[in-house]
Amino acid sequence: MSVKRPNTAEQFRLDQPKKAASAAYTYFLAHPKDENSKRNIVYYRDGARVAESDFLDLEMVPYKEHYIRATLAYKSDEWEEVISHMEQCLEEYYLEFERCELTCEAKFSTEETEFKTGIADWMLYIMNCRSLCERDLSKVFIEPIEDFVRDMYSYLQFSYSSLKQFDQAVQAAANFLAFDPTHESMLENKRILLTREGVKEEDFQPQQEVVDYVRKNSELKELLFSIVDNYRHQQPVQEYPDKEAPEQDRDLFNEIGDLIVEMTESDDWMLRYEQLGMNVIARSVDLNREERFVTDGMLRPEQCDELLTLTEDLPTEPQGSQLFTLKVAQQKLEEDPNEEIEATLRLYARSVEVLKHYTQRYLNPDMTYYFKKSSIVCWPPSEESRTCYPQEDGTCVKFDDMSDELYSDLYTTVTYLHTADEDSDFSFLNEEKGIDRALGLKCGRTIGFNTGDRHFVKIPKSGSKRCAVVLRYTFNRDLDDRDYNDLITMLHRVEELRMATAKQKPEVVLKKFADAGVKVTKERKQLKGKERVVADGIASEAQCETLRNMVLTRGMAGDGYNGITTPHTLYELFLGLSVPDVNKSEALAGDGYDHLKTKPSEVSPHTEHELYRGMNIYRAGKLAFEEKISLGALRDFLDLSEASRLFTEKYFNLTKPLYFDFTHLVCRSAVDGSNSNREDLSHPVHADNCNLQPNGSCFREFPSFFHRDYSAILYLNDDFEGGEFFFAHGNQSEQSDLVSHSNVVSQVSVRPKCGRLVAFNAGHFHGVKAVKSGRRCALALWFTHQAMFKELAHVQVRSNHSYRNARSPVFID
């Protein structure tokens, strides 16, 4: 639904962000491992700029409360407040650290373990656990804060110096240097302090608790590495030269290896990005200079097209470029805060966050990057000759005015929104004004380089204008782009306003469903888990038939899974239509899941015994526009999707709205002549928002769809054999079976039929049994609480004039 333009400032002065900040922070402190709560508190801290006094909670861990208040005070130059809270934070932190160490000893169990092995395991467990205390306690927000304890003394040193309390500043500097004696910036601060009257070298003595803390952690790490050197490499060779080490020793070696991996945090982020189709095509060694890189796949074609809509009707600057800035974005949203503009701006915000995260992980600097400036820069076609070099930031600079040196704290990425020929490429310059390296442009290609690196762009002489998302980063948090944060705040306020306008009580909405014939048939008790429900009657037989016919007549191979090598099994085929092919008359096989490297296949990505057909909302809207499907079919697709979303939100009585993350209409068909006695699964056991590990644990982190909160499946038929949906056990004893897909014991099964909806928490393990004969069709939906991840296709198709005139009010809020 669209939102009326606010006509007074009062509507935008809602205190919802402040209230939400307190609620989010309270929940975060009670559930520190919940990824949603972490992202929420980061948003209110960095995005919405909620004031210090509004982060309120009586149950919070004291040292985290003091840390947040100290850092907020630091940004406001309130030095006495910084000192007060940071000193209390340190005092409480050291107490919490001691508690963590003691807890490590209490957690381990040696039941059913041989005595000597049990003692060794116990010692290793305690050392491992203690080595992780500092990292775990530093998780004030999303991720561990690097050098958390050390940097608290940096805050104190600067604050004491600002108040001219030099004795305390000396003490803080000495404590900092106990952690890092060679830190250049703090050594420079020390030299400055030594120039103060009465300050002597011998005054720089760290406090005893700091010395003990540093020594203890250092010795522990040395001991752990020593264990790895002695046990992991030497003992197996000496004690078991002719055979494998006993099982208990292999477990010991694996545990130590896992410990070192965890302690050094050696997650391969680049591999994770590659799994999503983001591939480095050139590195520094290929580009003749440090800090340069080129990566493809950072944006998909439809995302490039959507972001290009932001560059329409931009004024031309004197130098010939056009700039879409975040001030322009805010102006557009204020003038017309409709959902389509909002969704495009959310895509922009989401895209630049991904680019920043990727750049941070690729370069892996010692400090955190912040946005210094964020914009889209376009160069329209021009045959004008220039005496200056056009830059990616929209300026035009003479060679002699370019920087002679690289900057230590500024970095730039440029991500292109279209594919162009060599007439509009990017070139690095050498010191003799020659081209060091030239690169072509394509949608989603990102070029990263130091902001001081010489370069220029070729302006096209004809055709489309040349546009790119240009991001400049800084290590200085005080220079963090306030326009970006203001845009995020405004997007949040628009959403708060929409929520307040459209909100209905759950009992009212559920009564409407009941009056329309919807009946809850299974609840948490029968389904053996909280936040699970089965409801019948969401769709009529006619609607089920319409959706089945639509996907079977217009679906193409593999919608959703881009891979010839099927990632799951060889006994199914996928056919489908998806967003990335909106500019084609028919969809290609496998589009929609572009993170898989191989080409699409009709074979299901889950089993070789089944075929697969699919369609999503965007493609359905495109086909309706081309009159290849009826507006009535499109209306059924959208209305049934919305009915499923609304029922899920209201049945679970959620206090935050659910948004569509992805919507997928799919049919699975058994391959003729396939084994009817097969024991594989149509869809292996998984959760929808976490990475399932071999040991049965599931981590809600990138690159899983960690933002997904709830899932639902609306079934469209029952004339097939097999294909039951099932919830799987979540206990450790059975998870290993779930991961290997052998001897899976389901917790409870649900037989599909037309109009039956299964809705559940996206973190619950579930799967689909083999479709042994016939065709199984369903509408799969994934939902999120985060408006930043809402599916653009729903917004765009609903905004289509023809659809609005044709749509029905069935179940729509």
C-alpha positions, 0 to 999 in steps of 0.5 A: 500500500502507498503512504500519503505524503506527510503534510506536517512535521508532527508525523515525522516526530514520532518517538518510535525509534527511541522506544524501539531502541530501548525494547531492542536493547533490552531483548539484545541483552537477554538474547546476545546470540540472536542475530536480529537483535544484534542488527537492531541495536547496531541500527539504533546506535549507528543508523537512527542515531538514538541519543544516549538517554534513550538506551534504557534497560534495567537488566543489561550487563553493566559493563556493556551499558557503560561502554555504550554510554561512554562511546556516545559521550565520546562522540559528543565531546563530553569527556567527564561522562566518557571517563566516568562510564569507561572507568566503570566499564573496565571495573565491571568488565574485569569482574565479568571476565573472571566469571567467564573463566569460572564458568568454563570450569563448571560447564565441562562434563567427563561422564563416560570418559576414560580417566586420563582422556577425560582429564586431557579433554577437561584441560583443553576445554577449559583453555579453549573456553577461557581463550574465547572469553575476551572475544565473546565479552567484546560482542557489544553489538554485531561482531567482536570488537577488535582490541576491545579492552586495549582501546578502552584505555585509548578513550580514557587517555584522550579524554583525560588529556582533553581535560588536562588531567595529565597524570590520569592520561599517563596512567591510561597510556601506560595501560594501553601500551601494556597491550601493544608496546609498539603502537605508533599512535599511542607512542606519539601520545606518550611523547606529547605527554612527556613534554608536559611539566612534571611528567617523567618516563618512569611515570608510565607504569601500567596498573597491576590488574592490567599487567596480570590480564595481559600476561594471563591471556598471552601465556594461554595463547602460547600454551595452546599453540604449543599444544598444537605443535607437540600433539598435532604434529609430533605425537601421532608420528611417534606413538602410532608410526604404522597405523592410525591414531586411536579414535580418542586421539584423533578427536583430541587433534580435531578439537585442538585444530578447531580451537586454533581456527576459532581463536584466529578467526580464519573464516574464509569470507572470500569463499563465502562471497564466491558462493554468492557469485561475487568473484574477484577477477583481478587483484593488486598483483594483476593491477600493478599496485597495492590496494587495487581489486576488481570483483564481478557480481556485486549487483544483479542485472535487475538491481542495476536497473532498479538503482538506475531509476534513481538517476532519472532527471538529475541536473547536470553539474558544471563539469558535466557529471550528474550526482545522485546524493543522499540529500536528493534521496531524502528529498525524493522520499519527503516529496513522495514517500510511496512504497516503490521509492522507499523500496528502491532506496532500501535496495540502495542502502542494502547494496552499499552495506554489502559493498562496505562489508565486502571491502572490509573483508577483502582488504582486512585492515586493522580498523573499521571502515565507515562511509565518508560519502555515498552517491551515484555518479553519472557521466552523460554522453558528450563529445566535448574535449577536456583539459582535465581528467574526469573522475569517478566521483564526478569531478574533473581534475588536472594531472598536476592536481592529483595526489602524489601519494596514497592516503592512509585512511581513505579508500574508494569503491566504484560499482557500475550499474550498466555494461558498456563498450570500451568507449567508456572504460576505467583507467588507472594512470601512472606517474608519466600520465600513461595508462597503467591498466584499463578496465571495462564496465559491466553491471555489478563490477566493482573496482576498489582503489586507494582514494589517492590512486590516479585514475580517469574515466572515459565519457561515452560519446553517444548512447546511455550515460555512464553510472556507478555507485561511488563509495568513499570510506574512512577509518575516522568514525567522526567523519561517518556520512551523516546523510546516509544515517539520516536516510536510514532514519527517514526510511525507518520513520516512513515505515513506522508511519505505515505500520501505525496507519495499517495496523490491525489487531490479530483477533480482528484479522483472524476472525476475517480469515475464519469467516472466509473459511480458514480453519486452523487444523494443527497447532504447536502441540500437534506439531511438537514445537512453538511457532508452528501452525497448519491452516486449511482454506487459504486458497480455493480449488479454482485459485490452486488450479490457476497457480498450477496452470500458470507455473506449468505453462509459463515456468521454465527449467530450474527457477531458483537454482542456477546449476547443472551440477545439482546441489542436492540430488539427481532425481528431480528437475526444476523448471522456472521463471525468475527476477533476473530474466525480466527483460526476456520474453521467457525465463532461463533455467535456474535463474533466481539462485545466482550464487551457484556457479554452474549453469541451470538444469531442469533437474531438481537441485535436491534430487535426481529423481524429480523435475522442477518448474517455478515462477516468482512474483516479478516474472508473473508481473512481467508476463501479465504486462505482456498479456501472456498470463491473465491479470486474474492469475497475477491477482491470485498469485499476489493475493494468496501470497499476501494472505499467507503473509498476513495469516502468519503475522497475525497468528503468531501475534508478532509485534513487528510486521513481516515483509516478503523476502522471497516468493517462489511458486514451484512444482516438483515432478517425479521422473518417469520410471524413477525408483518408487522405493527411493529413500532420498529426500525431495528437499534435504533437512535444513533451516531457512535462516542459518548454515547447517554444519556437519555436527548438526549446529546451525549458524545464523550468519552470512552467507545464509539468509540470516535475515529471514524470520518466518517461512510458509508453504501454501500447497496447491494439490494432493494428487501425487505420491510422497512429498510430505512436508516434515519438521525434523528433530533439533536435538544433537543426537539426531542432527548428524543423521539429518545432515547426512540425509540418512535414516532421517526420523521426522518429528511430525509430517504434514500431507499437502493439499490445496489451500493448506498452509504450513507456517513456522519459525524460519530457524526450525529444521524441516524437509520434504520427503521424496515425490515418488509419482505425480507432481507436487505444487506449492507456493513457498514464501520467506518473510523477514522483520527487516524492511531493508530486505523486503522483496522489491518485486511485490512493491513493483508489481502492486504499483502497476496500474493495471494490477491495481485496477484488477486486484481484489481485497481478499485478505489484504490489510 
